[in-house]
Amino acid sequence: MSLFRDVPLADPVAVFKLTADFREDPAPNKVNLGVGAYRTDEGKPWVLPVVKKVEKMIAEDNSLNHEYLPILGLPEFRSSASKIALGEDSPAILEKRVGAVQCLGGTGALKIGAEFLRRWYNGNNNTKTPVYVSAPTWENHNAVFANAGFEDIRPYKYWDAQKRGLDLSGFLGDLESAPEYSIFVLHACAHNPTGTDPSQDEWKQIAEVMKRRSLFAFFDSAYQGFASGNLEKDAWAVRFFVSQGFEILCAQSFSKNFGLYNERVGNLTVVAKDEDNVNRVLSQMEKIVRITWSNPPSQGARLVAITLTTPELFNEWKDNVKTMADRVLLMRAELKARLLSLGTPGTWEHITQQIGMFSFTGLNPKQVEYLVKEKHIYLMASGRINMCGLTTKNIDYVAESIHEAVTRVQ
């Protein structure tokens, strides 16, 4: 009789289960639109040319070793990552009120931020502080904050299913009615899963209400550069909030924009009122890291740091990122054009209005089920598709299958 006999079998993580089902499907025309990773037009993972170059540099550098990094991570990675988020000439950086923690991917950055806020924000160990996440959002947002001990996780209005766009009035209404000091998890750009971002004017309205009502902004920045192909444009919301005097946390992931999915390269940027506050915050985050992973890995962080701090490599990286962003934008335009030419019922403008890796198609669960079972096209039950799963070879088949699903299944 096992000591673990009463342990229930957990449900598999949906997106990984989808990929496993795809792999086991023998159909020759199968298409995977679920996975959250970039693919080339051949449907293959892409190791960025600049990454290959820097990996070789690291391998040939005899001065490097495998000693422990500082608990907070590689200093040159932390500072260069924060500069990418806030801008090279950010007044906050110049005023020494910015700090950072190297983390295990964007998820690790959210985890350390959530653990810190639960311990030290809005009182000590305040598990009752409301945490608001967008409806819908990346499913890990709910789980990370709940696991950190927050007991009151609420949705805020974001997606308008009728117009297939942002529900700004609903969003602003939830900001107005939220208790003071509530935490709002905001997607810096390329909202996951909808691909719908506020405009700059809309971000200004959001910031005005949040500032007036003393609400805390925790940004999740997983797609900087990848969304539009422009690093500055994709960081606009974060930089605007900082310019308005907000103290913020910003979780950064380098999985997508460097293609370093399995290296787990993340950064948590902290912006506070002054240097003293930053130092005290980092001292507590160091304690949390020590009992979480104790010490971060160096390879991915070193690779990113070398790239960001070497002008020639930095420019090459920006070109690589633009290559990925442009392919996604092309697939959006091509899919919309095909659905319109087929006369597919409904509106499809949102496909090109949305941005980043994902598109929220508006397909309902029954239509998704039809695509999976009848057409061997794998996508999330929410109707979210990864635009990188589309290629010049499969896009006609996918468009015709969507048309079929929409016309046959209500």
Secondary structure, 3 states (H helix, E strand, C coil): CCCCCCCCCCCCCHHHHHHHHHHHCCCCCCEECCCCCCCCCCCCCCCCHHHHHHHHHHHHCCCCCCCCCCCCCCHHHHHHHHHHHHCCCCHHHHCCCEEEEEEEHHHHHHHHHHHHHHHHCCCCCCCCCCEEEEECCCHHHHHHHHHCCCCCEEEEECEECCCCEECHHHHHHHHHHCCCCCEEEEECCCCCCCCCCCCHHHHHHHHHHHHHCCCEEEEEECCCCCCCCCHHHHCHHHHHHHHCCCCEEEEEECHHHHCCHHHCEEEEEEECCCHHHHHHHHHHHHHHHHCCCCCCCCHHHHHHHHHHHCHHHHHHHHHHHHHHHHHHHHHHHHHHHHHHHHCCCCCCCHHHHCCCCEEECCCCHHHHHHHHHHHCEECCCCCEEEHHHCCCCCHHHHHHHHHHHHHHCC
